[in-house]
Amino acid sequence: MISEPELVGDDGEPPRGENPPGRWSRGDADPADPPDTISAGPGPLRAPIRAWLWALGGALTASALWAGGLYAYEPGDPDLGGYRASRDLCADAELKALTAEYGPVSLRTPTGRERPSLDHAACWFEFRGAPPENGAEPVAGSGSLSYVRHRKTDPGPQFEATVAMENHTGADDPEMVRVDGLGERAYFVWAQGYDVPVLHVLDGQSVLSMSAEPPRPPSGELDRAEVAGARTLMVADMKALMRKLQS
């Protein structure tokens, strides 16, 4: 039986390029070298570098696809529920219920500003009040309106906390009473030291508030029936204002 010829050179050494057992090529790291030292030989480094480049390319491609997916599925602007911006909240708020009870409004002061993230409008007003009795002038009534339309973020998660902070005037939290059938959530909030509450409403991306203090008699005291009546009037006028802002 004839064995396969051994590939050896004329001098008995293996051909160049072959590594006999126990020898190191120029491309291998010498065992005596420090661990972070890499030989400059061409052969053994090519495959690791090519594999590293492929791995880097795959990682970059995955990152690009991931970022593209985020961009493709990024949510758009929220639904504003049909609410528009208000250029003059005093004109939008007719206050028919309040003026029928407390007399016409003698002073209206609107303000507002529109920004990319939200729109805000406000109105301050005063009631003329009933005619003087016995020569004593009543203390004029007054009120305010605020309307914020959030165009980017959801005001819902912080609504109750924001309302409580806005009406916080003493050591204790203000009293908050839920109002059913008005927007998504609504509260009458009594700040400490005030007789008449403020009405706060959340409806989707819109947050509205209203305060209305009836004209006071010369004594300056309001009875409970008058305060309760003011709440009913405020709800009626708030509903009318919300319909107007959605028209």
Summary of the structure (lengths in Angstrom):
residues: 247
radius of gyration: 39.3
end to end distance: 103.7
largest distance: 141.3
contacts: 610
relative contact order: 0.13
helix: 30%
strand: 23%
